[in-house]
Amino acid sequence: MAASGAPLWAVCVLRLALATVYFQEEFLDGERWRNRWVQSTNDSQLGHFRLSSGKFYGHKEKDKGLQTTQNGRFYAISARFKPFSNKGKTLVIQYTVKHEQKMDCGGGYIKVFPADVDQKNLNGKSQYYIMFGPDICGFDIKKVHVILHFKNQYHSNKKSIRCKVDGFTHLYTLILRPDLTYEVKIDSQSIEAGSIEYDWNLTSLKKMEKSSAESKDWAQAKDDKSQDWEKHFLDASASKPSDWNSELDGDWPAPMLQKPPYQDGLKPEGIDKDVWLHQKMKNTNYLTEYDLSEFENIGAIGLELWQVRSGTIFDNFLITDDEEYAENFGKTTWGETKGPEREMDAILAKEEMKKAHEEDEEELLMGKFNGQESHFRRFHRRDEF
């Protein structure tokens, strides 16, 4: 009997085909990268990049990336792509970074910019949406930055996320989900996760704005009600109760009918405030106003950072809406070269140790030879006398 349904591999292929890849860069076409990446000319002292796989690597071509080349410099470079909004979608930002020089002080993070960023004038004051990645300086700063732009301010994750500090290539992944949760991965392993609302200290700001919005809506609601309830008319079909005494009870007030009965979905007098606000807030942009991880006009990615000692290599950039695609992309890039990279480093380390040992022995032998030669010369000088 034939198996029902599509095979697993077909499901996986279909799943990946549905992923939207907004940006992907592996630098596999040599120097053509210069046609896609724009070096900022904001400052003549900005450092320059070159394409390099470094002194040791897992694959000479696949591991080529943008490498910083000058010590004590600021760097600013970016690449543009078709603008998009991640509204209602997952946003995954991923790349690899290798501090081959054993970073002592400098940045290894990336920035995601709005589409209207001035690439030629890119600098530290250029507005960005997201800043993500490692930052190292001395013994105190060894962290992964996750900074989000919200309501014209930059907000940092209040949790301390430690970065990798060795000289190998590492895969950094940031996931922002539409349910306001996030996850940070290093080398495909989850390092930190939680709520964007709480882990960015935005709850107080949100509550303050929400309270202000509720007050305005409630005031508007009262005004709307007073106007709406004037749209009444007498119920001509109603009759005065038999026990009504006009002399004692006064004129009988005929019941009023509302037209229409539920104007704009509002309830009659005596409406509960919470219910009222619920009805009003449904039709506002409250939720979209506070979607802390949504950006309307994402259009560029770049490196804008400072380094004391150069040598960092950035590679395998990816922006997508699919976590599974990002996971597989990481496996086929960093995942395939991480092992061979460490093997090559180990081989080079052994060769360097062997060379150093041989140099030490040579110096020792030369020292002994020089000592014997000196003794021979002294002997002959004494004989000369």
Rosetta blueprint (number, residue, H / E / L):
1 M L
2 A L
3 A L
4 S L
5 G L
6 A L
7 P L
8 L H
9 W H
10 A H
11 V H
12 C H
13 V H
14 L H
15 R H
16 L H
17 A H
18 L L
19 A L
20 T L
21 V E
22 Y E
23 F E
24 Q E
25 E E
26 E L
27 F L
28 L L
29 D L
30 G H
31 E H
32 R H
33 W H
34 R H
35 N H
36 R L
37 W E
38 V E
39 Q E
40 S L
41 T L
42 N L
43 D L
44 S L
45 Q L
46 L L
47 G L
48 H L
49 F E
50 R E
51 L E
52 S E
53 S L
54 G L
55 K L
56 F L
57 Y L
58 G L
59 H L
60 K L
61 E L
62 K L
63 D L
64 K L
65 G E
66 L E
67 Q E
68 T E
69 T L
70 Q L
71 N L
72 G L
73 R E
74 F E
75 Y E
76 A E
77 I E
78 S E
79 A E
80 R E
81 F E
82 K E
83 P E
84 F E
85 S L
86 N L
87 K L
88 G L
89 K L
90 T L
91 L E
92 V E
93 I E
94 Q E
95 Y E
96 T E
97 V E
98 K E
99 H E
100 E L
101 Q L
102 K L
103 M L
104 D L
105 C E
106 G E
107 G E
108 G L
109 Y L
110 I E
111 K E
112 V E
113 F E
114 P E
115 A L
116 D L
117 V L
118 D L
119 Q H
120 K H
121 N H
122 L L
123 N L
124 G L
125 K L
126 S L
127 Q L
128 Y L
129 Y L
130 I E
131 M E
132 F E
133 G E
134 P E
135 D E
136 I E
137 C E
138 G L
139 F L
140 D L
141 I E
142 K E
143 K E
144 V E
145 H E
146 V E
147 I E
148 L E
149 H E
150 F E
151 K L
152 N L
153 Q E
154 Y E
155 H E
156 S E
157 N L
158 K L
159 K L
160 S L
161 I L
162 R E
163 C L
164 K L
165 V L
166 D L
167 G L
168 F L
169 T E
170 H E
171 L E
172 Y E
173 T E
174 L E
175 I E
176 L E
177 R L
178 P L
179 D L
180 L L
181 T E
182 Y E
183 E E
184 V E
185 K E
186 I E
187 D L
188 S L
189 Q E
190 S E
191 I E
192 E E
193 A E
194 G E
195 S E
196 I H
197 E H
198 Y H
199 D H
200 W L
201 N L
202 L L
203 T H
204 S H
205 L H
206 K H
207 K H
208 M H
209 E H
210 K H
211 S H
212 S H
213 A H
214 E H
215 S H
216 K H
217 D H
218 W H
219 A H
220 Q H
221 A H
222 K H
223 D H
224 D H
225 K H
226 S H
227 Q H
228 D H
229 W L
230 E L
231 K L
232 H E
233 F E
234 L E
235 D L
236 A L
237 S L
238 A L
239 S L
240 K L
241 P L
242 S L
243 D L
244 W L
245 N L
246 S H
247 E H
248 L H
249 D H
250 G L
251 D L
252 W L
253 P L
254 A L
255 P L
256 M E
257 L E
258 Q E
259 K L
260 P L
261 P L
262 Y L
263 Q H
264 D H
265 G H
266 L L
267 K L
268 P L
269 E L
270 G L
271 I L
272 D L
273 K H
274 D H
275 V H
276 W H
277 L H
278 H H
279 Q H
280 K H
281 M H
282 K H
283 N L
284 T L
285 N L
286 Y H
287 L H
288 T H
289 E H
290 Y L
291 D L
292 L L
293 S L
294 E L
295 F L
296 E L
297 N L
298 I E
299 G E
300 A E
301 I E
302 G E
303 L E
304 E E
305 L E
306 W E
307 Q E
308 V L
309 R L
310 S L
311 G L
312 T E
313 I E
314 F E
315 D E
316 N E
317 F E
318 L E
319 I E
320 T E
321 D L
322 D L
323 E H
324 E H
325 Y H
326 A H
327 E H
328 N H
329 F H
330 G H
331 K H
332 T H
333 T L
334 W H
335 G H
336 E H
337 T H
338 K H
339 G H
340 P H
341 E H
342 R H
343 E H
344 M H
345 D H
346 A H
347 I H
348 L H
349 A H
350 K H
351 E H
352 E H
353 M H
354 K H
355 K H
356 A H
357 H H
358 E H
359 E H
360 D H
361 E H
362 E H
363 E H
364 L H
365 L H
366 M H
367 G H
368 K H
369 F H
370 N H
371 G H
372 Q H
373 E H
374 S H
375 H H
376 F H
377 R H
378 R H
379 F H
380 H H
381 R H
382 R H
383 D H
384 E H
385 F L
